[in-house]
Amino acid sequence: MMAVKHIKTGIVHSGVKGGKTGCGIDTRKKPSHWVNTSSKITCDKDGCKN
């Protein structure tokens, strides 16, 4: 599973930069705030946590 990290909050979501996270956040709106990562997903919202 791919993961993307929000740089300002440090929260790791499922998904990839340039698309949407598992919980529905559009990473294309502020692409400089996101980075692809292989870290463990830390978002506890539906879509990311399961």
Backbone as a ProteinNet text record, in pm:
[ID]
protein_1_A
[PRIMARY]
MMAVKHIKTGIVHSGVKGGKTGCGIDTRKKPSHWVNTSSKITCDKDGCKN
[TERTIARY]
85.2	0	88.9	56.2	129.9	81.7	170.1	134.5	186.4	118.1	156.8	150.7	251.7	262.5	234	150.4	126.2	238.9	320	441.6	413.9	313.8	287.7	235.8	152	95.5	171.7	243.4	315.4	227.5	100.3	7.8	31.3	39	60.2	-73.4	-113.9	-240.5	-212.6	-313.5	-299.9	-324.1	-254.1	-269	-134.2	-136.6	-13.6	-25	88.9	92.6	40.7	-45.4	-102.9	-235.9	-296.4	-426.2	-505.7	-581.4	-659.4	-613.3	-624	-591.4	-709.3	-688.1	-795.7	-915.1	-891.2	-1001	-1056.5	-1007.7	-1070.1	-1004.4	-886	-818.4	-749.6	-769.4	-708.3	-568.5	-465.2	-327.2	-279.5	-363.3	-327.2	-351	-431.9	-464.5	-343.8	-263.3	-141.3	-30.5	20.4	116.2	245.2	281.9	404.6	390	267.9	242.6	248.9	271.7	264.6	392.3	426.4	541.3	507.4	543.1	523.2	616.7	573.6	652.5	622.2	711	685.4	658	634.7	606	470.5	450.4	323.4	214.3	95	-18.2	-62.5	-74.3	-112.1	-249.6	-310.5	-444.2	-545.3	-635.4	-733.8	-873.3	-883.8	-1013.8	-1047.5	-1177.9	-1221.9	-1159.7	-1113.4	-1050.6	-899.7	-844.9	-700.1	-667.2	-743.6	-710.3	-747.1	-834.1	-874.4	-867.3
-119	0	124.2	216.5	342.2	436.5	526.1	622.1	759.3	861.9	1000.3	1075.3	1157.5	1228.9	1377	1431.9	1576.2	1638.3	1719.7	1771.7	1855.8	1940.6	2031.9	1960.7	1857.3	1787.9	1661.5	1604.8	1479.9	1356.5	1374	1260.5	1188	1055.7	972.1	908.7	932.1	881.4	773.4	688.2	596.8	678.4	645.1	716.6	759	844.5	893.6	1042.6	1109.6	1251.2	1266.1	1365	1386.8	1317.5	1272.6	1206.5	1235.8	1137.5	1153.9	1052	1090.5	998.2	904.5	801.8	706.8	773.3	878.9	947.7	1064.7	1082.9	1177.9	1313.4	1334.9	1463.2	1466.6	1576.2	1592.3	1650	1568.7	1612.9	1702.8	1721	1808.8	1956.2	1986.8	2126.5	2202.4	2141.3	2203.4	2098	2067	1957.8	1976.1	2099.9	2122	2079.2	2051.5	2009	1857.3	1783.1	1637.8	1574.3	1456.7	1380.6	1231.4	1156.1	1011.5	951.8	847.6	786.5	637.4	566.1	424.8	405.2	515.4	510.7	446.6	404.5	346	453	416.2	508.2	543.1	673.8	718.8	785.4	812.4	871.5	769.1	812.5	718.7	736.1	809.6	829	709.9	687	579.9	599.4	491	496.1	487.7	544.7	537.1	426.4	418.6	324	180.2	160.1	22.6	-9.5
0	0	0	-87.1	-95	15.5	55.5	158.9	119.2	168.9	143.2	276.5	301.4	428.5	409.4	498.6	500.5	580.9	517.3	577.7	702.3	698	810.4	934.6	916.6	1033	1067.9	970.9	993.7	985.1	950.5	940.3	808.5	815.3	697.4	658.6	533.3	480	376	348.7	235.2	109.3	1.4	-124.3	-179.4	-282	-344.7	-371.2	-379	-413.5	-556.4	-579	-711.3	-730.6	-622.1	-628.7	-503.5	-457.6	-334.6	-231.9	-105.5	3.5	25.3	103.3	133.2	198.2	276.7	345	264.6	138.5	47.5	30.8	86.7	70.2	-66.4	-140.4	-272.6	-255.8	-283.7	-265.6	-379.9	-482	-594.5	-562.7	-461.2	-430.6	-377.3	-292.6	-239.5	-243.5	-362.8	-377.8	-298.1	-266.5	-189.3	-43.7	0.4	137.8	154.8	45.1	46.9	-5	48.2	0.6	8.1	-97.4	-94.1	9.7	78	184	193.7	258.6	286.5	435.4	507	650.6	677.5	801.1	844.5	843.2	798.3	793.1	934.5	962.2	1096.3	1100.3	984.7	979.9	1030.8	1120.5	1175.5	1117.4	1005.3	941	852	829.7	739.7	602.3	543.3	412.3	424.5	527.7	550.3	649.5	758.9	864.8	832.8	733.4	703	557.1
[MASK]
++++++++++++++++++++++++++++++++++++++++++++++++++

